[in-house]
């Protein structure tokens, strides 16, 4: 994850350096493939598996209350 400007209602989900390792249990080879898996999902929700670097800084959403 290199930036996060998601909706305020979702909150601050990601940290600097997070890596998406799976989308709906499928392992993308690159960013384009991850986006493809997400955009082609027929599910109401998408499951992301994220690898996080311990103690990394949070990507704060504008106006968050963290």
N, C-alpha and C positions, 0 to 999 in steps of 0.2 A: 504494500500500500504506500503510495507516494503522496497522496493527499486525500482528505475526506471533507466534503462539504455537503454531506447528506442533510435531509430534512431535520429541523430542530426537534421534532417530536420523537425521532429515533435516538437522539442523544449522541454521545461521544463513544462510538463503537470500536474504533480502530486506534492503534498506536503506531508511531513511527517505526518502520522496519517490519511490520507485520507482513507475512507471506501467506497468500491463499494457496493452500496445498490441495484442496478439493472443492468441487462444486457439485452438490447432490451426489457425493461419493465418486465422482469422476475426476481424475487427476489431469488438469490442463498442463500443456507443455509450455505455454506462454500466455501473455496478457490477452492477446486476441482470442485464443481458444477459451480462456476463462470467460471473457465477455460473450463469446458465442454460446457457451453452455448456459449462461444466465439468460441471455436473450431468447434462447430456444426452449427454455423450460416451460412445460405446460402445467406445472404445479402452481398452487396459490402462493406457496412459500418456497424459497430457495435456501438450501442448507450450505453454508460455507464452513469449511474447516480451515482454521487459521493457525499458523505457527507464529508465536509471539516471542520477541526478545524480552527477557525479564527486565523490569524497571525502565522500560522505554517510555518516552514522552507520549502523551495522549494527543491525538488530533482533535482539538476542541471545535465543536460546531459553533458558529457565530451565535452569540446570545445564550450559550449554555450556562448552567448553574453549578458546574463542577467545582 
